[in-house]
Amino acid sequence: ADARLKVSDVGVVAPYRSQVIRVRNLLRARNLGAVRVGTVDDYQGQEEKVMFISTVVSRAPSKHVANAAKALNAGGGAGEASVAGLALGFLACPRRFNVAISR
């Protein structure tokens, strides 16, 4: 049996759809279009031999996060921890993070 790794054995999980598209385009430009790239939700029930997990957060929290923070604080919510979770996507959600690291 051939134990060598194929490009199609590699996958990338990114937290945001825009990152998925950007990584896909970069890989395709380098003739690596067979590398599967998706969000955690895309990988639900899927697995690869090698997975790269992007944990990149590249911009300040959006107005959406700021508005959610105000709503949480006004309603007696969990405060900063909940707001951080909104800004970090799957990284702050234990179930979704588990999906990412177990692929």
SVG drawing of the C-alpha trace seen along z (x, -y; Angstrom):
<svg xmlns="http://www.w3.org/2000/svg" viewBox="-33 -49 38 51">
<polyline fill="none" stroke="black" stroke-width="0.4" points="0.0,0.0 1.2,-3.5 1.5,-5.4 2.3,-8.7 0.2,-11.7 -1.9,-13.1 -3.0,-16.8 -6.6,-15.5 -5.7,-14.1 -5.3,-17.7 -8.0,-20.0 -8.2,-23.5 -10.8,-24.7 -11.3,-28.5 -13.7,-30.3 -15.2,-32.6 -16.6,-32.1 -14.5,-35.0 -11.3,-33.3 -12.4,-30.0 -12.8,-31.8 -9.4,-33.5 -7.5,-30.4 -9.2,-28.4 -8.2,-31.0 -4.6,-31.1 -4.4,-27.3 -5.9,-27.1 -3.4,-29.8 -0.7,-27.3 -2.3,-24.3 -3.5,-22.9 -7.2,-23.1 -7.6,-19.5 -7.1,-20.7 -10.5,-20.9 -11.2,-24.2 -14.3,-24.9 -15.8,-26.2 -16.4,-24.0 -20.0,-23.6 -18.7,-22.4 -16.6,-19.7 -19.4,-18.3 -19.1,-14.5 -16.1,-14.8 -12.4,-14.1 -9.0,-14.3 -5.6,-12.8 -4.1,-16.2 -6.0,-19.2 -4.9,-22.8 -7.0,-25.0 -7.0,-28.7 -7.5,-30.6 -6.9,-34.0 -9.0,-36.9 -7.9,-39.9 -10.1,-42.8 -11.6,-44.7 -15.0,-43.6 -17.8,-44.8 -20.8,-47.0 -22.7,-43.8 -20.5,-42.6 -20.7,-46.0 -24.5,-46.0 -24.6,-42.5 -22.4,-43.6 -24.8,-46.4 -27.8,-44.0 -26.0,-41.5 -25.0,-44.1 -28.4,-45.7 -30.1,-42.4 -27.8,-41.2 -26.0,-38.8 -22.6,-37.2 -20.8,-40.4 -17.3,-40.4 -17.0,-36.6 -20.1,-36.4 -18.9,-39.3 -15.5,-37.7 -17.3,-34.5 -19.2,-36.5 -15.9,-37.9 -14.1,-34.6 -16.7,-32.4 -16.0,-28.6 -13.0,-29.3 -15.2,-30.3 -17.7,-27.5 -16.5,-24.2 -18.7,-22.0 -17.7,-23.7 -14.1,-23.8 -14.2,-20.1 -15.5,-19.5 -12.5,-21.5 -9.9,-19.6 -11.4,-16.2 -11.5,-16.2"/>
</svg>
